[in-house]
Amino acid sequence: MFAYYFRLALRSFRRNKVLTALMVIAIALGIGASMTTLTVFHVLSGDPIPQKSDRLFAVQVDPRPMLGYQAGEEPEDQMTRFDAEALLREKHAQRQAVMTGGGVTVESDKASLRPFDTDARYTSTDFFPMFDTPFLYGRAWPTSDDEGRARVVVISRTLNQKLFDGADSIGKPLRMDGHVFTVVGVLDEWSPNPHFYDLETGRYGGSEDVYLPFATAMDLKLGRNGNMNCWGNSNGDEIGVNAPCTWLQYWVELPSPADAATYRAYLDNYSAQQKAAGRFQRPANVRLRNVMEWLDYKQVVPSDVRLQLWLAMGFLLVCLINTVGLLLAKFLRRSGEIGVRRALGASRGQIFLQSLVEAGTVGLAGGVLGLGLALVGLYAVRQQPVEYAKLATLDGQMLLLTFGLTLVASLLAGFLPALRAMQVAPAIQLKSQ
């Protein structure tokens, strides 16, 4: 039945080539524009760790003085070293990790490879199981290495390929900033986007190449990256334990989302203790946001991308309205043919179904052309000098969404014209003929 209707649709297209081409182009333009912006929005707003994003929480407390205090305002986004290390020692979560971005100079034994700079992350061992980092070789360092300031390191697959030609490098030495570390693990491909666990060093892009214990990095005074906010005299040591500066990220993993209330109560109690000790001055002001709440709070998706998405969807709607008008004109021009078919026994349902198949065929043709336009649009996006540009690719999920959106759009556009076509009265058309 559908094959028969499809042949009728193709015959109709050959009789009205210009009108058919206009409808295909209208749908293609709408699909191309909407899928380009929808793909970019999907990349920027996606869940970077869907299997546990509701159990991972960014911790915020407020250690600032009363100067400038306003009730209800947000606490600091980052943590002081004193608070981060105190929470880490007390271990009230299932897992907890302190971290900050850094930069190191790597020195290779290869004569052909000159010393080079790369991004590093100074953290604690729970970082790896907390964020489900996959290991190609080895493992994370034990907790004792955090406490003992061990000179151990986990490296990325990319760095392992560059330094050791991809071989198992566990136990091999790695010289960085004049210090020798021992490789205990090599990560497999891992690059969550957005870069949710530290939005201060970049929101999108690749992960770090080097991971080492936070205490070791502090002991060796390795260089750090990221923002810092100070409100008092640090005596020239902004990263010291007692420095009045926030510059660390602190994440916890809880057994279930329901445990967030208990942990938040613990943070309130911690803040009250610090106020009693004279460190905190403000009333307890804590926040505990899971991954998606954190991304929303930090407004990771640029406002111009949201605006472009709404504009593209509006443009698609305009294209569909134009397609409805063209389909109406086409079907009404064929009123005589439809009347004859009705007089020969075709039911209203058959006329309606034939018209929908014709509209769907136009939509699929427009979708294929629109997919090509979307690929061109995404190529243009990838050439833009913004950090998320390289991530704008049309994956399998978005490809299915493209064809689904095309089919739905074409059927919606064809519904009203098909409804009008099925109401053609055969007697009037036969009389006019």
matplotlib code that plots the C-alpha trace (Angstrom):
import matplotlib.pyplot as plt

x = [0.0, 2.7, 4.8, 1.8, 1.3, 5.1, 4.9, 2.0, 4.0, 7.0, 4.7, 3.2, 6.7, 7.6, 4.5, 5.3, 9.1, 9.5, 6.9, 8.5, 11.9, 10.7, 9.2, 12.4, 14.6, 12.3, 12.5, 16.2, 17.0, 14.9, 16.4, 20.0, 19.8, 18.0, 20.3, 23.4, 22.4, 20.8, 24.0, 26.1, 23.6, 23.6, 27.4, 27.6, 24.7, 25.2, 25.7, 29.5, 29.1, 25.5, 26.1, 26.6, 26.1, 23.3, 25.8, 28.7, 28.6, 30.7, 31.2, 31.0, 31.5, 31.9, 35.1, 35.0, 34.9, 31.8, 32.9, 30.6, 28.3, 24.8, 22.3, 21.4, 24.4, 26.3, 29.4, 32.8, 32.9, 36.3, 37.8, 40.7, 43.5, 42.7, 39.1, 39.7, 42.4, 40.2, 37.2, 39.6, 40.9, 37.5, 36.2, 32.5, 31.7, 32.0, 34.8, 36.3, 38.9, 40.7, 42.2, 43.6, 45.0, 48.7, 51.4, 54.7, 57.7, 58.3, 61.8, 62.2, 65.1, 64.5, 67.2, 64.7, 62.2, 63.0, 61.5, 57.9, 55.1, 51.8, 48.8, 48.7, 46.2, 47.1, 44.6, 43.9, 43.6, 39.7, 39.7, 40.1, 37.3, 35.1, 35.1, 35.3, 38.6, 39.5, 43.0, 45.1, 47.9, 48.4, 46.2, 45.7, 48.2, 47.1, 45.9, 49.2, 50.9, 48.7, 49.7, 53.3, 53.8, 55.0, 56.5, 54.2, 52.3, 49.4, 49.7, 47.4, 47.4, 48.6, 51.6, 52.4, 52.4, 54.7, 57.2, 57.1, 55.7, 52.5, 54.2, 53.5, 55.3, 54.4, 57.4, 59.4, 60.8, 59.4, 61.2, 59.2, 60.3, 63.6, 62.1, 61.8, 58.5, 57.5, 54.7, 52.0, 49.2, 48.3, 44.8, 42.9, 41.0, 39.1, 37.9, 34.6, 32.9, 32.1, 35.2, 32.8, 35.2, 37.3, 35.6, 38.3, 41.0, 38.6, 35.1, 35.7, 38.5, 40.9, 41.8, 45.2, 48.2, 49.7, 48.0, 50.0, 49.2, 48.1, 50.3, 53.3, 52.7, 52.4, 55.6, 57.5, 55.8, 54.9, 53.2, 49.4, 46.7, 43.2, 41.5, 42.2, 40.3, 42.0, 40.5, 43.3, 47.1, 48.6, 52.2, 53.3, 52.1, 48.7, 48.7, 49.7, 47.5, 46.3, 46.2, 42.8, 42.5, 40.1, 41.6, 40.8, 38.0, 36.5, 34.1, 32.5, 30.7, 27.8, 26.1, 22.8, 21.3, 19.2, 22.5, 23.0, 20.9, 23.1, 26.3, 24.9, 24.1, 27.7, 28.9, 26.7, 28.1, 31.7, 31.0, 29.6, 32.8, 35.0, 33.0, 33.4, 37.1, 37.3, 38.1, 34.7, 32.8, 29.7, 26.7, 26.8, 26.4, 27.0, 26.0, 26.0, 25.3, 25.4, 27.0, 24.1, 23.1, 26.8, 26.9, 23.6, 24.8, 28.1, 26.1, 28.4, 26.2, 26.9, 23.8, 24.4, 24.1, 20.7, 19.6, 20.8, 18.8, 15.6, 16.2, 16.9, 13.7, 11.8, 13.3, 12.3, 8.7, 8.7, 9.9, 7.2, 4.5, 5.8, 5.8, 2.2, 1.2, 3.0, 1.4, -2.0, -1.5, -0.3, -3.2, -5.8, -4.5, -5.1, -8.7, -10.0, -7.8, -8.7, -12.4, -12.1, -10.4, -13.1, -15.8, -14.0, -14.2, -11.2, -12.1, -11.3, -8.8, -7.0, -6.7, -5.5, -2.9, -1.7, -1.3, 0.7, 3.0, 3.6, 4.4, 6.6, 8.6, 9.1, 10.3, 12.8, 14.3, 14.5, 16.0, 18.8, 19.6, 19.2, 21.7, 24.2, 23.6, 24.0, 27.4, 28.5, 27.2, 29.1, 32.3, 31.9, 31.4, 34.6, 36.6, 35.5, 38.1, 36.0, 37.0, 34.0, 34.2, 36.1, 33.5, 30.6, 30.2, 27.1, 27.1, 24.8, 22.3, 22.0, 21.8, 18.8, 17.3, 17.8, 15.7, 13.2, 12.7, 12.5, 9.8, 7.8, 8.1, 7.1, 4.1, 3.0, 3.4, 1.4, -1.4, -3.5, -3.1, -4.0, -7.0, -8.1, -7.5, -9.7, -12.6, -12.8, -16.3, -16.3, -19.6, -18.6, -15.3, -16.9, -19.5, -16.7, -14.8]
y = [0.0, 2.5, 1.5, 2.4, 5.7, 6.4, 5.8, 8.2, 10.8, 10.5, 10.9, 14.0, 15.4, 15.0, 17.0, 19.8, 20.0, 23.7, 23.5, 20.3, 21.8, 24.8, 22.6, 20.5, 23.6, 25.2, 22.1, 21.6, 25.2, 24.8, 21.4, 22.5, 25.6, 23.9, 20.8, 22.9, 24.8, 21.8, 19.8, 22.6, 22.9, 19.2, 19.1, 22.0, 21.0, 17.2, 15.2, 14.6, 11.6, 10.3, 7.1, 9.0, 12.7, 12.8, 11.4, 13.7, 17.1, 20.2, 21.6, 25.3, 26.9, 30.6, 31.6, 35.3, 38.2, 40.2, 43.1, 43.3, 40.6, 40.3, 37.8, 35.1, 35.6, 32.7, 31.4, 31.2, 28.8, 27.4, 26.3, 27.5, 25.0, 24.8, 23.9, 21.5, 19.6, 19.5, 18.0, 15.6, 14.3, 13.9, 11.8, 12.2, 11.2, 7.9, 9.4, 12.9, 14.7, 18.0, 19.3, 22.2, 22.7, 23.0, 23.1, 21.2, 20.9, 17.3, 16.2, 13.1, 10.6, 10.7, 12.7, 13.8, 15.2, 18.5, 19.5, 20.6, 22.1, 20.3, 20.6, 18.8, 18.1, 18.0, 15.9, 13.0, 9.4, 9.3, 11.4, 8.4, 6.1, 9.1, 10.2, 6.7, 7.3, 4.2, 2.8, 1.4, 0.3, 0.3, 2.0, 5.0, 5.6, 4.4, 6.7, 6.3, 8.1, 11.1, 11.3, 10.5, 13.0, 10.3, 11.2, 9.1, 10.1, 8.9, 10.0, 10.2, 7.8, 10.6, 11.4, 7.7, 7.4, 10.5, 9.5, 5.7, 4.9, 3.5, 0.7, -0.3, 2.4, 1.3, 1.7, 3.9, 7.3, 10.6, 13.8, 17.0, 20.4, 18.9, 16.2, 12.4, 10.7, 7.1, 6.2, 4.1, 4.4, 5.3, 6.5, 5.3, 7.8, 10.1, 13.6, 14.5, 17.6, 20.0, 19.9, 19.9, 19.1, 22.2, 25.0, 27.5, 26.1, 25.7, 24.6, 22.4, 20.5, 17.7, 16.6, 16.9, 14.8, 14.5, 13.7, 13.6, 13.8, 17.3, 17.1, 16.3, 19.2, 21.6, 20.2, 20.7, 24.1, 23.2, 25.8, 26.0, 27.2, 28.6, 31.5, 32.6, 35.0, 36.5, 38.9, 39.3, 39.4, 36.1, 37.2, 36.4, 32.8, 32.6, 28.8, 28.3, 26.4, 29.5, 31.8, 33.7, 32.6, 30.3, 28.4, 24.7, 22.6, 20.0, 17.2, 14.4, 11.2, 10.1, 6.7, 8.1, 11.5, 11.2, 11.4, 15.0, 16.4, 14.5, 15.8, 19.3, 19.2, 18.1, 21.2, 23.4, 21.9, 22.4, 26.0, 26.6, 25.0, 27.3, 30.3, 29.3, 29.0, 32.5, 31.5, 32.1, 35.3, 34.9, 32.8, 29.2, 29.5, 26.2, 24.8, 21.2, 20.9, 17.8, 17.8, 19.1, 21.7, 22.8, 23.3, 25.2, 27.4, 28.2, 28.9, 26.7, 26.9, 30.4, 32.6, 33.3, 29.5, 29.4, 32.5, 30.9, 27.7, 29.6, 31.6, 28.4, 26.7, 29.8, 29.7, 26.0, 27.0, 29.6, 27.1, 24.6, 27.3, 28.0, 24.3, 24.1, 26.9, 25.2, 21.8, 23.4, 25.1, 21.8, 19.7, 22.2, 22.3, 18.6, 18.9, 17.5, 14.4, 13.8, 14.2, 11.5, 9.1, 9.7, 9.0, 5.8, 4.5, 5.9, 6.7, 9.9, 7.9, 6.8, 10.3, 11.5, 8.8, 9.3, 13.1, 12.3, 9.9, 12.6, 15.2, 12.7, 12.0, 15.7, 15.9, 13.0, 14.6, 17.9, 16.1, 14.6, 18.0, 19.6, 17.1, 18.2, 21.8, 20.9, 19.3, 22.4, 24.5, 22.4, 22.6, 26.4, 26.2, 24.2, 26.9, 29.5, 30.6, 29.3, 26.5, 24.3, 24.6, 21.4, 19.4, 20.3, 17.0, 15.2, 11.8, 8.8, 10.1, 13.5, 11.8, 9.8, 13.0, 14.7, 12.2, 12.0, 15.7, 15.8, 13.1, 14.8, 18.2, 17.0, 15.1, 18.1, 20.3, 17.8, 17.3, 20.4, 20.1, 16.4, 17.2, 19.7, 17.3, 14.5, 17.0, 17.5, 16.7, 14.3, 15.4, 19.1, 18.2, 15.8, 18.4, 21.0, 18.4]
z = [0.0, 1.0, -2.1, -4.3, -2.5, -2.8, -6.6, -6.8, -4.9, -7.3, -10.2, -8.6, -8.0, -11.7, -12.7, -10.2, -10.2, -9.2, -6.4, -5.1, -5.2, -3.2, -0.5, -0.2, 0.0, 2.7, 4.9, 4.3, 5.4, 8.5, 9.4, 8.6, 10.8, 13.7, 13.7, 13.6, 16.7, 18.4, 18.0, 19.5, 22.4, 22.9, 23.2, 25.6, 27.9, 28.0, 31.2, 31.3, 33.7, 33.4, 35.4, 38.7, 38.1, 40.8, 43.4, 42.8, 44.6, 44.5, 48.0, 48.9, 52.3, 53.1, 55.0, 54.1, 56.7, 57.5, 55.4, 52.4, 53.7, 52.2, 53.5, 51.0, 48.7, 47.3, 49.1, 47.4, 44.4, 45.5, 48.9, 51.0, 51.6, 55.3, 54.7, 51.9, 53.9, 57.0, 55.1, 53.4, 56.7, 58.3, 55.4, 55.9, 52.3, 50.5, 48.5, 48.5, 46.4, 46.7, 43.5, 41.5, 38.0, 37.4, 34.8, 34.7, 32.4, 31.3, 30.5, 28.3, 27.9, 24.2, 22.5, 19.8, 22.4, 23.9, 27.4, 27.0, 29.1, 29.8, 32.0, 35.3, 38.1, 41.7, 43.5, 46.0, 45.1, 45.3, 42.2, 39.9, 41.3, 41.9, 38.3, 36.8, 35.0, 32.9, 33.3, 30.4, 32.6, 36.4, 38.9, 41.1, 44.0, 47.4, 50.2, 52.0, 49.1, 49.6, 53.3, 52.6, 49.8, 47.5, 44.2, 42.1, 38.9, 36.7, 33.1, 30.1, 27.2, 25.0, 27.1, 27.5, 23.7, 23.4, 26.0, 26.0, 22.5, 24.0, 26.0, 29.6, 31.5, 35.0, 37.4, 34.9, 36.0, 34.8, 35.3, 35.8, 36.9, 38.0, 40.1, 39.4, 39.8, 39.3, 36.9, 38.7, 36.2, 32.6, 31.9, 28.8, 26.7, 29.1, 28.3, 30.0, 28.5, 29.9, 32.1, 35.1, 38.0, 37.4, 35.3, 36.4, 34.0, 31.0, 30.4, 27.3, 25.7, 26.6, 30.1, 31.8, 30.9, 34.4, 37.8, 41.1, 44.8, 45.9, 49.0, 46.9, 44.6, 47.5, 49.1, 45.8, 45.2, 41.6, 39.5, 39.5, 37.1, 37.7, 39.6, 43.1, 45.4, 48.5, 51.0, 53.6, 54.1, 53.1, 53.8, 50.3, 50.5, 48.8, 48.7, 52.3, 54.7, 56.6, 53.6, 53.3, 49.7, 47.9, 45.0, 45.4, 44.1, 46.4, 45.3, 47.2, 46.1, 48.3, 48.3, 47.0, 46.2, 49.5, 51.5, 50.4, 53.3, 55.8, 54.3, 54.1, 57.8, 58.4, 56.4, 58.5, 61.6, 60.3, 59.5, 63.0, 64.5, 62.4, 63.4, 67.1, 66.6, 65.1, 61.5, 60.0, 60.6, 58.6, 59.4, 58.1, 54.3, 52.5, 49.1, 47.8, 44.1, 42.0, 38.6, 36.5, 39.2, 39.3, 35.5, 35.6, 38.4, 36.6, 33.4, 31.4, 28.2, 26.7, 26.5, 22.8, 22.1, 23.8, 21.8, 18.6, 19.4, 19.8, 16.7, 14.7, 16.0, 15.1, 11.6, 11.3, 12.2, 9.5, 7.0, 8.0, 7.7, 4.2, 3.4, 4.6, 2.2, -0.7, 0.0, 0.2, -3.2, -4.7, -3.3, -4.3, -7.9, -8.0, -6.7, -10.0, -9.8, -6.2, -7.0, -9.8, -7.4, -4.8, -7.5, -8.4, -4.9, -3.0, 0.6, 2.5, 4.6, 1.5, 0.1, 3.5, 3.8, 0.2, 0.9, 4.1, 2.3, -0.3, 2.4, 4.3, 1.1, 0.6, 4.2, 3.9, 0.8, 2.6, 5.6, 3.5, 2.1, 5.5, 7.0, 4.4, 5.3, 9.0, 8.3, 6.5, 9.4, 12.0, 9.9, 10.1, 13.9, 14.3, 12.6, 15.3, 17.9, 20.9, 23.3, 22.5, 18.7, 18.1, 20.0, 17.6, 15.7, 14.5, 16.4, 15.8, 18.4, 16.7, 13.3, 14.4, 15.9, 12.6, 10.7, 13.4, 13.5, 9.7, 9.6, 12.4, 10.8, 7.4, 8.7, 10.8, 7.7, 5.6, 8.1, 7.3, 3.5, 3.7, 5.8, 3.2, 0.3, 1.9, 2.1, -1.7, -2.8, -5.8, -7.3, -7.6, -9.2, -11.7, -12.6, -13.2, -15.3]

ax = plt.figure().add_subplot(projection="3d")
ax.plot(x, y, z, "-o")
ax.set_aspect("equal")
plt.show()
